[in-house]
Amino acid sequence: MNCVNKKKNDENCNCTYPGCPRHGICCECIAYHRSKSQLPACYFDKAGEKTYDRSIERYLKTK
């Protein structure tokens, strides 16, 4: 998918998953994680994001 905002989104995307094909393509990232009942990396702080646990339960524990 060609995303006209990818370059701009890359600057703010905090996903550290190596080789993520959705990095900077927010609509694909949200759709992917939603299909797995998860949240994307941008919902998590730096420490939480590095666990790669994108579960809603993990997110709620950080709030």
Secondary structure, DSSP 8 states (H G I E B T S, - for coil): ---TTHHHHHHH-----TT-TTTT-HHHHHHHHHHTTB--GGGS-HHHHTTT--BHHHHHHH-
